[in-house]
Amino acid sequence: MIRKKAQVLLYVVGLTMTSIIGTAKIGLTEERTFSEPIVRGGPVEVARKGENGNDVDAQQRGANAYCKYVGYRYALDFEIKSLGSETGAWQWDVAAKKWWYCPTCGLALNNVLCKK
């Protein structure tokens, strides 16, 4: 009888541990899309400070900077939008390691898919 109770207890403990571990993994999202990302109340420029926003590699670095800022490692994909007459966006300043406002910037990230 004692052996049977011990087996049941170990079984219940095993289920509890499995469900706790399973629940913890549910909260970890490997990928997340950010729609119209905002930094300091404004749009995020597609390129980092000092880089050309029309350059594809610079755009990737800009999207990566945003993903790192929100706790992800890098951008898998992103979409760009023109700000039109509403120029002005926030750029990541690599040297200062902070966001810098660019009053003449006209391209911003519209959607960014970030990866953990």
Salt bridges, closest charged atoms under 4 A:
GLU30 OE1 - LYS115 NZ 3.99
GLU51 OE2 - ARG48 NH2 2.92
GLU51 OE2 - ARG61 NE 2.89
ASP93 OD2 - LYS49 NZ 3.47
